[in-house]
Amino acid sequence: MIYHCSEIVKPRQHARLAGLAGLAGLTFVTSSCSENINTVKQPNIVLILADDMGWGDLAVNGNNHVNTPVIDRFAAQSLSFDRFYVCPLSAPTRSEMLTGRYFLRTGVSSVTQGFENMRSEEVTIAEVLKQNGYVTGCFGKWHNGGYYMQHPLRQGFDEYIGFCMGHLGYYYDMDFVHNDTIIRSTGYTSDFFTDKAVDFIEKNKDKPFFCYVPYNVPHSPFQVPEEYFSKYRSMGLDSTLSSVYGMVENMDHNIGRILDKLSDLNIDDNTIVIFLSDNGPNTERYNGNMKGRKGSVDEGGIRTPFYIRWPGEIEEGTTSQLAQDIDILPTLLNLCSIKFTPEKPIDGIDLSGVIRKKTAPFDRYIFSRQAYQDINNCNASVRNEKFRLVRTKNDTLLYDITDDPSQTTDISENEKGIMKELSLKLRVWEDELVKGYVPVTTIEAGFPDEKSFVLPVQDAILTGNIRYSSIHPNQAHTEGWKLSGDSLYWNLNIVTKGRYIVDLQYGCTEDNSGSEFILRSYAGFCSFSIKDPFESVILPERDYVKRSESVERTWNWMTTGSLELGSGNEQIVLKLIKPGSTDPVLIKSIKLKRL
């Protein structure tokens, strides 16, 4: 049954907050046709996403070391897409999966410093489902922007618990976003996110719901409960593999808790469950002899597991249909009998016919591109059923991906016609997307209903001697505040002008108290000094592998004063006027609260 309902247009960000109806964006059906919707209960959807888990990190895919009984059993109950593709990195995959559109169209080009931000005008699958009577929840890693209009609550979710940045620095007892507030978790993150997802399912068992569970494992840092790590270490595996496989097994256990809840509530037969990962493996490890890993446009960097289960509706087995993350939105909406008419192009293909075996698998082009802040000259690839073309800065190679799945032999000289065809397809695709790309790096804030917002240093531009605490700005703090004149600044677009109380998140030794700063906007300034020392302590060691990410620390907050922000283009500058005597101060973020 297709639900034909009255049309609604998603407002743009400012108008939406003002409560205005409609302007040109995506038109989709609403739940106002309650007569049809109440006749047949639409299926629930549980979408589970792993983070940095490769195709080969499951026992069902030939890995003889890892123990994944739940996912293995789930795969046997599901339709498996044997050739399913995502982006080489996290944020682009998530934006494509949520919108059905190529990541550059959505404003995303990379994974940090604002380049992970998805344009708030984009319409997500959560928004479409919500307008069609679904209750929507997200529990875990968002990674498509954390500012007001990019927040999951403004992108279609009724409830959100998790973190919005690219990765965490610590996996135990952390502060997480709960809608527009902060809560403290207890225990290991995967266990905590599962607790919240299970609670959401229990609470909404009598309604159609969409439960999105994007775990943050096995992404580094390599922290996992000791019993999981020790199990694999005792098998003779190194600390990295023991951590990765321990995190995967713990996630497998937690996925079992979600599936058991569906069964206990007797709603599993009316629930579509999907499992996949966001990119290839984050270390060199077993991956089915495929070339490439996370960040690569070769097969191993972008091919992931994809299992979809709907008992009684989707027959278990394996399909050879080429598929990718942009197909999830149109496919799920058709399976849920929801018709919508997008104004912006949807790049994905509805594969519900293949899933229901009403349509035979067909050939197509799967395009892939690296995700960097500089979008020019990125490695890219394209494949069809038989060939994969890979273009790097050094060369362009062609592989027979069916006969040579490990990409060992370049056949470009023998297949010049195919080489020309795929090169042209890739160039046309790239030219269109790169030409139309507009980043979303300017921070939008000061919305009428926005009581406060946080500016982390990862989104600032650093000057002087200031540096991040890690090569990865996500979750980092700043160090090196040594010389007068050192500063950082944020570029903003303020919707409504106003005065704000500004708090500083910092660490400062006794010897360095007294450092003097000025905080300046185009509309005003305030001066302050750090009088109260706070010894910022690194949290207890839980890493099993030396990390490249910044360590996580304890922090203090202090009020610096009030600052006027004008409407339109704004800039907030934090500048050191007089340093303390010895150790530089550490600064993590500022928080602005509207007066």
C-alpha positions, -999 to +999 in steps of 0.1 A: +000+000+000+013+035-009+001+062+014-010+092-007-013+121+017-014+159+015+019+176+007+040+196+030+072+216+022+101+217+047+108+253+057+143+267+056+161+271+089+150+307+098+114+304+087+111+270+103+120+284+137+096+313+133+069+288+127+063+298+091+049+272+067+065+262+036+090+272+010+106+254-018+127+225-005+116+189-004+080+181-008+069+149+009+037+133+022+025+139+057+007+117+082-025+136+078-041+107+060-047+089+093-073+066+079-048+048+057-020+048+082-041+033+109-054+005+087-020-012+084+008-005+109+039+006+090+070-013+098+094-001+124+130+006+113+162-001+133+193+012+114+226+001+131+259+016+119+294+005+129+323+030+129+356+020+111+346-016+110+358-034+078+340-060+058+364-086+071+357-078+108+330-105+110+333-142+114+306-146+088+330-130+063+358-155+068+375-140+099+387-169+120+397-148+150+367-125+158+336-138+176+304-123+162+276-148+168+248-123+168+257-106+135+265-139+120+231-152+129+215-120+118+232-122+084+218-157+079+183-143+086+188-113+062+193-104+026+229-096+022+242-072-004+275-088-014+287-056-031+276-027-009+296+006-009+300+036+013+324+066+014+360+063+024+353+083+056+326+087+082+308+120+079+303+118+041+288+083+045+264+095+071+252+124+051+247+102+020+228+076+040+205+101+057+197+122+026+201+098-004+224+124-020+261+125-027+280+140+002+294+171-017+258+181-025+250+182+012+278+205+021+300+178+036+336+173+023+356+160+052+354+150+089+364+180+111+367+217+115+332+224+100+338+204+068+317+176+083+287+198+087+256+189+066+235+217+053+205+222+075+182+226+045+189+190+035+160+167+042+168+135+061+151+102+061+142+109+098+123+140+087+103+122+060+095+093+084+085+118+112+061+136+088+045+102+081+037+093+117+070+078+129+086+084+162+123+090+156+154+085+178+192+085+173+216+071+199+254+074+193+277+093+169+261+119+147+291+135+129+271+158+106+274+190+126+266+200+161+253+235+159+217+244+164+202+237+130+225+208+122+216+191+155+196+158+151+166+174+168+164+199+139+171+171+114+141+150+121+148+132+153+124+134+183+152+122+207+189+123+205+215+110+229+251+109+218+279+131+206+280+153+174+318+154+167+339+129+148+352+109+176+354+106+214+385+108+234+373+085+261+348+056+262+337+055+298+315+078+320+313+107+295+291+138+291+268+133+261+241+155+244+206+146+253+184+167+230+195+202+240+209+194+274+240+175+287+238+142+306+265+120+322+268+084+311+278+055+331+299+026+319+311+018+284+297+039+255+284+010+234+266-004+264+252+031+272+239+038+237+223+004+236+206+010+269+191+042+255+181+026+222+164-003+240+145+022+262+133+041+231+121+009+215+103-002+247+087+033+250+075+034+214+066-002+208+030+006+199+039+032+173+059+030+141+094+041+151+128+048+134+157+039+158+191+049+144+220+035+164+254+047+151+280+031+174+314+047+177+334+014+175+358+001+165+370+037+160+401+046+180+411+053+207+414+016+214+394+013+246+372-017+254+362-036+286+391-057+298+374-091+294+370-085+257+406-074+252+421-102+273+401-128+254+419-119+221+452-111+237+453-146+251+448-160+216+482-144+207+468-114+188+485-080+192+470-052+212+455-034+182+437-065+169+427-075+205+411-040+209+394-039+175+380-074+178+370-068+214+351-037+205+334-055+176+324-084+199+310-060+225+290-043+197+278-077+186+266-084+221+248-051+222+231-056+188+219-089+203+202-069+231+184-048+205+172-078+186+162-096+218+141-065+228+123-066+194+116-103+200+105-099+236+080-072+225+068-094+197+074-067+171+104-082+153+082-095+124+071-059+118+106-043+121+131-037+093+166-041+107+197-030+088+234-033+097+263-018+079+296+001+085+306+036+075+339+029+058+367+003+056+389-009+084+410+017+103+441-005+106+458-031+084+440-063+092+421-091+075+397-077+050+391-105+025+423-098+006+408-065-008+431-036-016+428-005+006+415+005+040+397+035+055+404+066+034+410+047+002+388+046-028+399+010-036+376-019-028+387-024+007+382+012+017+346+014+007+330-020+006+312-029+038+287-055+050+250-047+045+223-069+059+186-061+058+160-083+077+122-081+077+108-115+086+081-127+063+086-098+039+123-101+028+137-135+019+171-143+033+200-149+010+225-129-009+221-106-039+248-096-063+231-062-069+256-033-067+244-009-040+256+020-019+246+042+010+226+067-011+201+039-019+190+035+017+166+064+018+146+057-014+146+020-007+133+022+029+106+047+020+093+024-007+094-006+017+074+015+042+049+025+015+058+062+017+057+083-014+076+115-016+085+140-043+120+156-038+128+190-053+165+184-048+178+154-067+180+121-049+210+103-062+202+069-048+182+042-064+151+025-050+162-012-047+130-025-031+121-043-063+154-062-061+149-069-024+114-083-030+127-102-061+103-084-084+133-069-103+164-087-114+198-072-104+211-047-129+244-031-137+252+005-127+281+028-119+292+032-083+312+064-078+336+070-049+358+100-039+381+108-010+369+132+016+393+161+022+389+198+031+406+206-002+382+190-026+405+194-056+427+166-069+412+139-046+416+103-054+384+088-069+371+056-084+342+042-103+331+006-108+304-014-125+297-051-123+330-061-139+356-033-137+370-008-112+388+023-124+410+041-097+424+075-103+451+089-080+474+118-082+500+095-097+481+074-122+449+059-134+445+021-132+419-003-143+411-037-128+388-066-137+373-066-103+354-099-108+385-119-119+410-098-098+392-088-066+425-079-049+433-054-076+468-068-084+469-063-122+463-031-142+446-039-175+442-004-188+464-011-218+443-041-228+409-024-222+413+010-236+376+013-245+365+005-210+392+028-197+379+057-218+342+050-208+348+049-171+372+078-171+346+100-188+318+088-164+340+097-134+351+130-148+315+141-156+303+130-121+332+148-103+329+180-123+292+184-114+297+178-077+328+198-073+313+228-092+282+228-070+300+223-037+294+249-010+309+242+024+290+249+057+320+260+078+306+294+089+289+288+122+252+298+123+240+307+158+217+332+176+184+316+166+154+329+185+149+296+205+186+290+210+194+297+246+231+290+244+258+275+221+293+262+226+322+271+203+349+243+205+384+252+196+384+226+168+362+249+148+384+280+154+412+294+133+445+295+153+472+321+151+506+327+166+521+298+186+488+282+195+484+245+184+460+217+188+468+190+213+467+164+185+470+161+148+432+154+149+414+186+158+382+166+167+379+166+205+412+184+209+421+214+231+446+242+224+481+246+239+509+270+234+494+301+248+528+316+255+531+350+238+511+382+240+490+385+208+484+347+203+448+343+194+421+322+178+389+331+163+355+318+150+336+330+120+298+332+126+266+342+111+243+355+139+206+353+132+194+377+159+217+401+177+220+399+214+241+400+245+256+368+259+273+357+291+306+340+280+321+310+299+356+297+292+365+260+295+401+258+306+429+242+326+455+263+344+483+255+368+489+276+400+520+292+383+501+303+353+471+319+370+468+356+362+469+352+324+450+381+308+428+378+278+404+399+257+373+385+240+362+406+211+334+406+186+325+431+159+299+445+183+318+446+215+345+431+238+353+421+274+386+416+292+393+390+318+420+372+337+422+336+348+425+340+386+415+306+398+439+278+389+426+244+379+449+215+375+436+198+343+442+161+349+444+134+322+417+109+328+427+074+340+446+054+314+424+029+295+441+028+262+455-006+250+473+010+221+492+043+220+468+069+206+471+096+180+440+115+193+442+140+221+440+127+256+409+135+275+412+157+306+392+172+334+382+209+328+369+239+347+345+266+336+347+303+345+326+333+335+346+358+315+320+386+312+293+395+287+297+401+250+274+417+224+269+399+191+256+417+161+233+401+135+248+389+102+285+382+098+303+381+131+337+371+144+347+361+180+383+365+188+400+352+219+434+369+223+461+365+250+472+399+263+495+389+291+507+353+296+512+337+330+547+330+343+554+294+332+531+267+319+507+278+292+470+277+299+449+250+281+417+261+264+389+237+252+359+259+243+337+288+251+300+288+259+277+317+251+244+320+270+219+346+259+209+372+284 
